[in-house]
Structures are given as C-alpha cells and as structure tokens.
Amino acid sequence: MLDFHKINKTQISLIKKIQRAMSMATEIHCSYGSLTPRVSISPAPTRISASFSSRYSRRLVNGCCCCFTNPVPRQLVTEELSLSMYNRWIQYCCKTGEINEAMSLVAEVDSLGSRPDPLSYVSLIETLAGLGRTLEADALFQEVVRFEINGSYSVRLYNALLSGYLRKGQLELALRVLDHMKEENVDKNQETCEILLNYYVSAGRLEESWRVVNEMKKRKFRLNSFVYGKIIRIYRDNGMWKKALGIVDEIREIGLPMDVEIYNSIIDTFGKYGELDEALDVLEKMQSSSDSKPNISTWNSLIRWHCHHGALDMALELFTMMQDQGLYPDPRMFVNLITRLGESGNWNMIDKHFESIKCKEHKDTRAIYAALVQIIGQFGSFQDVEELVGKLMSQGVAPSANMFCTLANAYAQQGLCKQTVKVLQMMENEGIEPNLIMLNVLINAFGTAGKHMEALSIYHHIKESVCISNSCDKTFNTSLLSSYA
C-alpha cells in the first residue's frame, strides 16, 4: 500500500500525470460510457494501459519517487483513482498547508461529478478559516449544509467557521453561525464555549465573558486551566487585579493543578499593574516546578511589561535567560525591546544582543530580526517595503501572517504610515488577511509614537477593507481616542 503520509507535492503532480494519461487511454480504447471515468459511479476499476504503464509505474513504490526497481501493483493504481484517494490527498494537503493544492483537488472531484467526504470538508474549512480565508470556508460550509454531507462532524464544522470569523473580529458573522447552530439543533460543545470566551476576553467584554462561563457551568462543562486563565485576564483588564489573584485561591480549593496557562495569566496581571517583583516570584515558582516550566509566552509577557515600565536592564536579563533555556524570542516582542533600547540611545546593547541571536540556528526568524534592527535603526534602513520583503524571501523566509504583522508593527512604531499600509497591502496580495486585532495594535502603535493622523489613516483603511461589527468599531474608536490622549 502507498504510505499516504509520505506523499509530497511532486508526487501528487506525478499521480495527476498518470490520471491524464489514463483519461487519454480511456478515450482511445473504451467504446462505451463517458470518456472521463466518473469517480463516484465508475462501473469498473480503470487501469493504466500497457503502453504507458512501464513509463510511470516504477516511479511510485511505497510513496517514493526515487525507487525504480518494482512496478506498482494494479490494485495500487486502482486506489489512486478512487474517490477515497482524492479524499486522502485533500486531507493530506490541508494538514501540510498546501491549501491551494487541496482546493484544486476539490475542483477535480467536482468535475468528475462527485464531492469530497465529510472529513475532507472539515479539513478544508478548518484550514481555510485558520488562514483567515473565511469567504471560501463559508462557501464550502454552505455546500455542506445544502447537500447534507456533514456526517458526524456538525459541531466541528461550526466551530471552525466560528473561530475563523472571531479571529478576524467579525462578530456579527460569528453570531449568525451561532444562530444557525440553534436553528439546526446543533448543541455547543466545550470547544465552542472556549472559542467564544477567548474572543470576548480579548475584546474586553466582561458581561459576555461571564455569560459564557455561566453557560459552561450550566452545561456542566469542565472549567479547565484555559477557562480560569481567561477569567483572571478579564478581571485584570477591568481593573480588578486583586479579584484576579483571588481566583488562584479558588483554583487551589477545587484541586485544579496550577499549569502554565494559569501562571502566565498571573504574571500578566502583576506585570500590567507594575508589580514586577511579584511577577518574577511567579517565574521563580515556575522554574522550580516539575510540570509548569516557563514557555515562550511567559518570557514574552515578562519582557514586555519590564519594557513598558522602563526596567530595561531586567528586560535584557530576562531576554538572555530565555535564550539560555533554549527558547527563541518572539519577533513582535523583539520589536518592543529594541524600540525601547533605541529610544534610550542604547544601540550598542541592541548590536550586542542581536549578535547572540545570530549564533542560533533559526534562519527564518534571524533574517526577520536583522530587518527589524535596520527598520528601527538610527539610519532608517529599508524604507522600501518591497525591497525588504524580497530580501527576506531571498534568504528563504516564506511569507506568513507572522512575518507581515511583525514588519507592520515595526514600521508603525516608527510612525512610518506609508510603509505600514504597504505591508498590509502586500499581505493581502499574498492571500493573507490581517485580522482586526492586529490592525488595532497598529493604531495603538501609531498613537504611542504620537502619529495621530497615521492612526486615523489605519482606521480608514480598516473601514474600507473589512466588514466591521458595531462592537469592533467601538473598540477602534476607543483606540483612536487613546492615541490622542
């Protein structure tokens, strides 16, 4: 049997050549039925004719293109042509990020008069929604609903679409998904509630957050560390940091283990209110713990809040400690750190710490860091965004949401509106849609830099490019007011 998990893009292309050759053979040698065998109703397995069997059959043995010794069994060729094999290809392409290839396979299946199976639809919708391609995800979802091919994956499909909309800040569309679930008598599960809670907490919506928590209690869903971490955060963001810390006592009372998620929420709470010594005490507890070691989010939070409160020496010490423990800094955190160092005139420290990063074996991120140092540098290098992105790609950095968001944030913190908008345009041209939370961060970055008109420019860009719910519009208005404060 062909090991499907070892198939790569080149091998898929090769199998397609076999299909085209088979189609030609069918047209020449078959005197009945359709010239193109329909996957779903083919009366008999279609075989590769002898005239080209020897040409292709040796190329695919056990999923390996380099094996040229044994021909492929006939049964293997038959499986490659089945709808089942199409479904495997689609799911594999989704798993490996080849979503465009997966969509091409869907089109091929459709041209053969059939449709993917429910699990393939789930994989497609989850992948598209995760990439922010919600229009395509919604189109496939409507197809699932219309032809009633959701199988046993109803909730999973709804959750994928819901998560995709909320990730982009499109609350009104997300609420329509919930309404449709109610109409179809599809009950929410724990994941549905956690998706909603994550969004409401991130948006600072206290009332809605508690409504979700109460619904989880009513449905007897488990309040895990993720949920308690969000409760701590919503208290913290609404100025009730003592109540947030009081949740820790409740966690201990119910016997829930203190894991990294909860510790990180506590550190973030202390950091926001300037209780930096207490935050470091929590870090010390995590380091002495056997099962709750600090992760990248822990270090990012500590460094961010130390930078925010002007404790740059400790921020740099934490930066070094993180690398000593084998963790690599988040580029967005690095933007914050080097910006603060630049503002204080400590460019020699930036060079020193960047040199330590260059020794690491993370080529993609290292190239982005080099660009960030030059964007935020004293000489304002890389004013040309296209030149910068081209340079990164030439060094093997694949375009991604993380790369574009990091660069946009770096330009925004320098008040470079034209370059920031150009990054967003290039991001959209690559098919990567910036989410509203990221755009809100850019408004705040311009405001912090005192570039109020630039913040307003980003706001208008959002209004023109994205469907915004009333609640999100209020959030952006608040950010704009803050930038003028």
C-alpha positions in Angstrom: 0.0 0.0 0.0 1.1 3.6 -0.7 2.1 5.3 2.5 -0.1 8.4 2.1 1.7 10.4 4.7 4.9 10.3 2.7 3.4 11.8 -0.4 4.8 15.2 -1.3 3.7 17.8 -3.8 5.9 16.5 -6.6 4.4 13.0 -6.2 0.9 14.4 -6.3 1.8 16.1 -9.5 3.1 12.9 -10.9 -0.1 11.0 -10.0 -2.0 13.7 -11.8 0.0 12.9 -14.9 -0.9 9.3 -14.6 -4.6 10.3 -14.4 -4.3 12.4 -17.6 -2.6 9.6 -19.4 -5.4 7.2 -18.2 -8.0 9.6 -19.4 -6.4 9.5 -22.9 -6.2 5.8 -22.8 -9.8 5.5 -21.9 -10.8 7.8 -24.7 -8.8 5.7 -27.2 -9.6 2.2 -26.0 -13.0 2.4 -24.4 -16.1 2.2 -26.7 -18.7 2.7 -24.0 -19.8 5.3 -21.5 -18.3 8.6 -20.7 -14.8 9.4 -22.0 -13.8 10.6 -18.5 -14.5 8.0 -15.8 -16.7 9.4 -13.1 -15.1 8.7 -9.7 -18.4 8.1 -7.9 -20.1 5.8 -10.4 -17.4 4.1 -12.4 -18.7 0.6 -13.4 -15.3 -1.0 -13.1 -11.8 0.0 -11.9 -9.9 1.9 -14.6 -6.5 0.6 -15.3 -3.4 2.2 -16.9 -2.9 0.8 -20.4 0.3 -1.2 -21.1 1.5 1.5 -23.5 2.4 3.8 -20.7 2.4 1.5 -17.6 6.1 0.9 -17.9 6.7 4.6 -18.2 5.1 5.7 -14.9 4.6 2.6 -12.8 8.1 2.4 -11.5 8.1 5.9 -10.1 5.7 5.3 -7.2 6.6 2.5 -4.9 5.8 2.9 -1.2 5.3 6.6 -1.8 8.9 7.1 -3.0 9.8 8.7 -6.4 13.4 7.5 -6.3 12.6 3.8 -6.4 12.9 2.3 -9.9 13.0 -1.4 -9.2 9.5 -2.7 -8.8 6.4 -1.8 -10.8 3.3 -0.6 -9.0 0.7 -3.3 -8.5 -2.5 -2.9 -10.5 -4.6 -2.6 -7.3 -2.5 0.4 -6.2 -3.2 2.2 -9.4 -6.9 1.5 -8.9 -6.9 3.0 -5.4 -5.2 6.2 -6.8 -8.2 6.8 -9.0 -10.8 6.3 -6.4 -12.8 9.0 -4.5 -11.2 7.6 -1.3 -7.8 8.5 -2.6 -8.9 12.0 -3.6 -10.1 12.5 0.0 -6.8 11.3 1.3 -5.0 13.8 -0.9 -7.2 16.6 0.2 -6.8 15.9 3.9 -3.0 15.5 3.5 -2.7 18.8 1.6 -4.7 20.6 4.3 -2.5 19.0 7.0 0.7 20.1 5.3 -0.6 23.6 4.5 -1.0 23.1 0.7 -4.5 24.5 0.8 -4.4 25.8 -2.8 -3.5 22.3 -4.0 -6.3 20.9 -1.9 -8.8 23.3 -3.5 -7.6 22.2 -6.9 -8.3 18.6 -6.0 -11.8 19.6 -4.8 -12.4 21.2 -8.2 -11.2 18.0 -9.9 -13.6 15.9 -7.8 -16.4 18.3 -8.7 -15.6 18.0 -12.4 -16.0 14.2 -12.0 -19.5 14.6 -10.7 -18.8 13.8 -7.1 -18.0 15.6 -3.8 -15.4 15.1 -1.0 -16.4 13.2 2.1 -17.4 15.0 5.4 -13.9 14.7 6.9 -12.4 16.3 3.9 -14.8 19.2 4.2 -13.9 19.6 7.9 -10.2 19.7 7.0 -10.8 22.2 4.2 -13.0 24.5 6.3 -10.7 24.4 9.4 -7.6 25.1 7.3 -9.2 28.0 5.3 -10.7 29.5 8.5 -7.4 29.2 10.2 -5.7 31.2 7.4 -8.4 33.9 7.5 -9.9 32.8 4.2 -13.4 32.9 5.6 -15.3 33.6 2.4 -14.0 30.3 0.9 -14.6 28.5 4.2 -18.2 29.8 4.3 -18.8 28.8 0.7 -17.8 25.2 1.5 -19.8 25.3 4.6 -22.9 26.3 2.6 -22.2 23.4 0.3 -22.1 21.0 3.3 -25.4 22.4 4.6 -27.1 22.3 1.1 -26.2 18.7 0.4 -26.4 17.5 4.0 -23.0 15.8 3.9 -21.7 16.9 7.3 -21.7 13.3 8.7 -20.9 13.3 12.4 -18.8 16.5 12.2 -21.6 19.1 12.6 -20.2 20.8 15.7 -16.6 20.7 14.4 -17.6 22.4 11.2 -19.5 25.2 13.1 -16.6 25.6 15.4 -14.1 26.0 12.6 -16.2 28.7 10.9 -16.9 30.4 14.2 -13.2 30.5 15.1 -12.3 31.9 11.7 -14.8 34.8 11.9 -13.8 35.7 15.5 -10.1 35.6 14.7 -10.8 38.3 12.2 -13.0 40.2 14.6 -16.2 39.6 12.5 -18.5 39.2 15.5 -21.8 39.7 13.5 -20.9 36.9 11.1 -19.9 34.7 14.1 -23.3 35.4 15.8 -25.0 34.2 12.6 -23.1 31.0 12.8 -24.4 30.5 16.4 -28.0 31.3 15.2 -27.7 28.7 12.5 -26.5 26.2 15.1 -29.6 26.9 17.2 -31.9 26.6 14.1 -30.3 23.2 13.2 -30.5 22.0 16.8 -26.7 21.6 17.0 -25.6 21.9 20.6 -22.5 23.8 21.6 -19.7 21.8 23.0 -16.8 22.8 25.3 -14.7 23.9 22.3 -17.5 26.3 21.1 -17.7 27.9 24.5 -13.9 28.3 24.7 -13.7 29.9 21.3 -16.3 32.4 22.4 -14.7 33.0 25.8 -11.3 33.6 24.1 -12.8 36.2 21.8 -14.9 38.1 24.5 -11.9 38.2 26.9 -9.6 39.5 24.1 -12.2 42.2 23.2 -12.6 43.2 26.9 -16.3 42.3 27.0 -16.8 41.5 30.7 -20.6 40.8 30.6 -20.4 38.4 27.6 -17.4 36.6 29.1 -19.3 35.9 32.3 -22.3 34.8 30.3 -20.2 32.1 28.5 -18.6 31.0 31.8 -22.1 30.6 33.4 -23.3 28.7 30.4 -20.4 26.3 30.7 -21.3 25.8 34.4 -24.9 25.2 33.4 -24.0 22.6 30.8 -21.6 21.0 33.3 -18.5 21.6 31.1 -15.2 21.4 32.8 -13.7 24.7 33.9 -10.1 23.9 33.0 -6.9 26.0 33.2 -7.7 27.7 29.9 -11.1 29.0 31.3 -9.6 30.1 34.6 -6.8 31.8 32.8 -9.3 33.8 30.8 -11.3 34.7 34.0 -8.1 36.0 35.6 -7.4 38.1 32.5 -10.9 39.6 32.2 -10.7 40.7 35.9 -7.2 42.1 35.3 -8.3 44.0 32.1 -11.2 45.6 34.0 -9.0 46.9 36.8 -9.9 44.2 39.3 -6.5 42.7 39.7 -7.0 41.6 43.4 -10.1 39.7 42.3 -8.0 38.2 39.5 -5.5 36.9 42.1 -8.3 35.7 44.3 -9.2 33.2 41.5 -5.9 31.5 42.4 -7.3 30.5 45.8 -10.5 29.1 44.1 -8.3 27.1 41.8 -6.4 25.6 44.7 -9.7 24.8 46.5 -11.1 22.8 43.7 -7.8 20.9 43.3 -7.0 22.1 39.7 -3.3 21.9 39.1 -1.5 25.2 38.6 -0.4 24.9 35.0 1.5 27.2 32.6 -1.7 28.8 31.3 -2.7 30.0 34.8 0.8 31.0 35.8 1.1 33.1 32.7 -2.2 34.9 33.4 -1.0 35.7 36.9 2.3 37.1 35.6 0.4 39.2 33.0 -1.8 40.6 35.8 1.2 41.5 38.0 3.0 43.0 35.0 0.1 45.2 33.9 -0.2 46.8 37.3 3.6 47.3 37.8 4.0 44.6 40.4 7.2 43.4 38.7 8.8 41.8 41.7 5.7 39.6 42.3 5.8 38.6 38.6 9.4 37.5 39.0 8.4 35.5 42.1 5.9 33.6 40.0 8.6 33.0 37.4 10.8 31.5 40.1 8.0 29.2 41.2 7.5 28.0 37.6 11.2 27.3 37.2 11.3 25.2 40.4 8.1 23.3 39.2 8.5 19.9 37.5 5.5 20.3 35.2 4.9 24.0 34.7 8.1 25.3 33.2 8.0 28.8 31.6 7.2 28.8 27.9 7.7 31.5 25.3 4.5 33.3 26.4 5.9 33.5 29.9 9.1 35.2 28.8 7.3 37.5 26.3 5.0 38.7 29.0 7.8 39.4 31.5 10.0 41.2 28.9 7.1 43.2 27.6 6.0 44.5 31.0 9.5 45.3 32.1 10.0 47.3 28.9 6.6 49.0 29.5 7.6 50.1 33.0 11.1 51.2 31.9 13.0 48.4 33.6 15.2 47.8 30.5 18.2 46.2 32.4 15.9 43.5 33.8 14.2 43.1 30.4 17.6 42.4 28.8 18.5 40.0 31.6 15.2 38.1 31.0 16.0 38.1 27.3 19.3 36.4 28.0 17.8 33.9 30.5 15.2 32.9 27.9 17.8 32.1 25.3 19.9 30.2 27.8 16.9 27.9 28.4 16.7 27.2 24.6 13.8 29.4 23.8 13.8 31.8 20.9 12.2 35.3 21.3 9.0 36.2 19.5 9.8 38.8 16.8 7.0 41.1 18.0 8.5 41.1 21.5 11.9 41.9 19.9 10.3 44.9 18.2 9.3 46.3 21.5 12.6 45.6 23.2 14.8 47.2 20.5 12.4 50.1 20.1 12.8 50.9 23.9 16.5 50.5 23.7 16.6 52.8 20.7 14.6 55.4 22.5 17.0 55.4 25.3 20.0 55.6 23.0 21.4 52.1 23.8 22.1 51.0 20.3 25.3 49.3 21.4 23.2 47.0 23.5 21.0 46.1 20.5 24.0 45.1 18.5 25.3 43.0 21.4 22.1 41.1 21.9 21.4 40.7 18.2 24.9 39.1 17.8 23.8 36.5 20.3 20.7 35.7 18.3 22.8 35.4 15.1 24.5 32.4 16.6 21.3 30.5 16.9 20.0 28.0 14.2 16.7 29.7 13.4 17.3 31.1 9.9 13.9 32.5 9.1 13.4 34.4 12.4 17.0 35.5 12.3 16.5 37.2 8.9 13.4 38.9 10.2 15.3 40.2 13.3 18.0 41.6 11.0 15.4 43.5 9.1 13.8 44.8 12.3 17.1 46.1 13.6 17.5 48.1 10.4 13.9 49.3 10.3 14.1 50.7 13.8 17.8 51.6 13.4 19.1 55.2 13.5 19.5 55.4 9.8 16.0 54.2 8.9 17.1 51.4 6.5 14.6 49.5 4.4 12.2 52.4 3.6 11.3 50.3 0.5 8.9 47.6 1.8 9.1 45.5 -1.4 12.9 45.5 -1.3 12.7 44.3 2.3 10.2 41.5 1.7 12.2 40.5 -1.4 15.4 40.3 0.6 13.7 38.2 3.3 12.3 35.8 0.7 15.7 35.5 -1.0 17.0 34.3 2.4 14.4 31.6 2.4 11.8 33.2 4.6 8.3 32.2 3.5 5.7 34.9 3.5 3.4 34.4 6.6 1.0 36.3 8.7 3.6 36.5 11.5 6.2 38.0 9.2 3.9 40.7 7.8 2.4 41.5 11.2 5.9 41.9 12.7 7.1 44.2 10.0 4.0 46.3 10.0 4.3 46.7 13.8 7.9 47.7 13.4 7.1 50.4 10.8 4.1 51.6 12.8 6.2 52.1 16.0 8.4 54.4 13.9 5.4 56.3 12.7 6.0 55.2 9.1 2.4 55.2 7.9 3.1 54.7 4.1 5.3 51.7 4.8 2.9 50.2 7.3 0.0 50.4 4.8 2.2 48.9 2.1 3.0 45.9 4.3 -0.8 45.4 4.8 -1.4 45.6 1.0 1.4 43.1 0.3 0.0 40.8 3.0 -3.4 40.9 1.3 -1.9 40.3 -2.1 -0.3 37.1 -0.7 -3.8 36.0 0.3 -3.2 36.5 4.0 -5.9 38.7 5.5 -4.8 40.9 8.5 -7.1 40.4 11.4 -8.7 43.3 13.3 -6.8 42.7 16.5 -3.5 43.1 14.7 -4.8 46.3 13.0 -5.9 47.6 16.4 -2.4 47.0 17.6 -1.1 49.2 14.8 -3.4 52.0 15.7 -2.1 51.9 19.2 1.5 51.8 17.9 1.0 54.9 15.9 -0.7 56.6 18.9 2.2 55.7 21.1 4.6 57.2 18.6 2.5 60.4 18.6 1.5 59.9 15.0 -2.2 60.6 15.4 -3.1 61.2 11.7 -1.4 57.9 10.8 -3.5 56.1 13.4 -6.6 57.7 11.7 -5.3 56.5 8.3 -5.1 52.9 9.5 -8.6 53.2 10.9 -9.9 54.4 7.5 -8.0 51.5 5.8 -9.8 49.1 8.1 -13.2 50.7 7.4 -12.7 50.5 3.6 -11.3 47.0 3.5 -13.1 44.9 6.2 -16.6 44.3 7.4 -16.6 45.6 11.0 -19.2 44.9 13.6 -20.5 47.7 15.8 -18.6 46.3 18.8 -15.3 46.3 16.9 -16.0 49.8 15.6 -16.3 50.9 19.3 -13.0 49.2 20.1 -11.2 51.1 17.3 -12.8 54.4 18.3 -11.5 53.8 21.8 -8.0 53.1 20.4 -8.2 56.3 18.4 -9.2 58.4 21.4 -6.4 56.8 23.4 -3.9 57.8 20.7 -5.0 61.5 21.1 -4.8 61.4 24.9 
